[in-house]
Amino acid sequence: MFEFTQLNEKELLMQVAQGNEFAFRQLFSAYHQRLGVHILRITHSAELAEEVVQDVFMKIWMTREALTHVDNFKAYVFVISKNHALNCLRKVAREQMQLKKLEETRMVPFSTEVQPTDHYYNLIDEAIDQLPPQQQKVYLMSRHNRLKYHEIADELELSRETVKKYLQIATTSIKDYVHEHMEVIALVMALIHFFYFF
């Protein structure tokens, strides 16, 4: 692995800041592997580590003018990649929590003699049916077939980032749909309960 001196690395950063793609490829080549190892220790997921590294270098390129103010690129890139990795982990945890809550809402019974469990399943099926075709495919392949991002991406000829976004949008849409319609069901069940006992 090629090691830069402080002087030639600074020059390289200046070239990248000016939009030199060859210099950017050199920078990527020098750091992406060790950065991946560093992120892997944080995420314990090779797939997530790879996504974080790609995201970080994409951000570096998009905000390359800022590199003129960077004196220690190694410290700089390790800090922003660690922060991004932690944000990704928090996001994954939130998504898992949302899915868990979504699953739990399907099973919570009402305190009446009428058990609306079927309603929850029907709502989720309706929500899935209303997704755009591509989002629906991604969601079903991920949640029902248990395929990983890269497997879905390969089969649908999409990027992993697109698969990830579709899954996030689909999950949010389903959650919102179920929540909205559950309120209607709750109201109806409450009315049934009220008129049945009074």
Secondary structure, DSSP 8 states (H G I E B T S, - for coil): -----HHHHHHHHHHHHTT-HHHHHHHHHHHHHHHHHHHHHHH--HHHHHHHHHHHHHHHHHTGGGGGG-S-HHHHHHHHHHHHHHHHHHHHHHHHHHHHHHHHHHH---SSS---HHHHHHHHHHHHHTS-HHHHHHHHHHHTS---HHHHHHHHT--HHHHHHHHHHHHHHHHHHHHHHHHHHHHHHHHHHHHHH-
